Amino acid sequence: MSAALAFSLPVDRRQSPTALGVQRGVRRLFAELGFVTIPEFTLANGRRADLIALGTCGKLTIIEIKSSVADFRADRKWPDYRDFCDRFYFAVPETLPVEILPDDTGLIVADAFGAAILRDPPEHPLAGARRKAVTLRFAHAAAGLLHALADPGSIREGAL
């Protein structure tokens, strides 16, 4: 394959343009911090995290993106994510009033070009067995995304 050949996954149409911009900025930030990320990551409990990040040290971070006050108020499932990560952040656009977000979570403000961590969350280290299970699920999801890039014909609607 030519090095000039560009690969891209299909756009996930479940998110608003604002949420997709926040996602992009957060992924850029975490890449700078040495983490790799996967969007729309399905957890063992059936919940789907907006972003999960894996650090070189094995730490797992889940980032829940909220694009508006209504989006935050409508979602009460985010506490279910804490059992699957060492750290949990909310990521929001600068237009969202951050006072509505819980104080015991991390806070990231982002747009499509970058992001900044305004508040680090408390750490709650995962047990070894749970860390292994989530990390294996992460590896499997990442390999699936790589396969989809290498073989675009294998992508089914809603499969990513």
Residue, then its C-alpha position, 0 to 999 in steps of 0.5 A: m500500500s502507498a504511504a499516501l493512501a489515507f484510511s478513515l472510519p465512517v462517521d458515527r452519526r449518533q453524536s452531534p457535531t459539538a460532541l464529535g468536536v469535543q471527542r476529537g480534541v480530547r483524543r488529541l490531548f490524550a495522545e499528547l499524554g501518551f494514551v491511546t483511545i477508542p471511541e464508543f467502547t462497549l463495557a461488559n455491563g452493556r454500557r457504551a463509554d464515549l471514550i476510553a483511554l489506555g496509558t502505557c502504565g496500564k491505567l484506564t480512563i473513561i471520558e464521558i462527553k456532554s455537549s449540552v446541559a440537556d445532554f447531561r441532565a438526561d444521562r444518569k448512567w455515567p456512574d456505571y462507568r466507574d467500575f471499569c476505569d481508574r479515572f473518570y472525566f467529563a469532557v464538555p465544550e466551553t459553552l457548557p456551565v461546568e458548575i452542573l458537573p459533579d465535583d468528584t469527577g475529572l473535568i476537561v474542556a475541549d473543542a475540535f482542535g484541542a482540550a485542557i484538563l481543568r480538574d483531575p479526578p480521584e483515582h480508584p484503582l481497578a482490581g487486577a482481574r477487572r483491569k485484565a478483562v477491560t484491557l483485553r476488551f480494549a485490545h479486541a476493539a482496537a484490533g477490530l477497528l484496525h481490521a475495518l481500516a484495512d478491509p472497509g468492505s467488512i464494515r456493517e452499519g452500526a458495527l463500529 
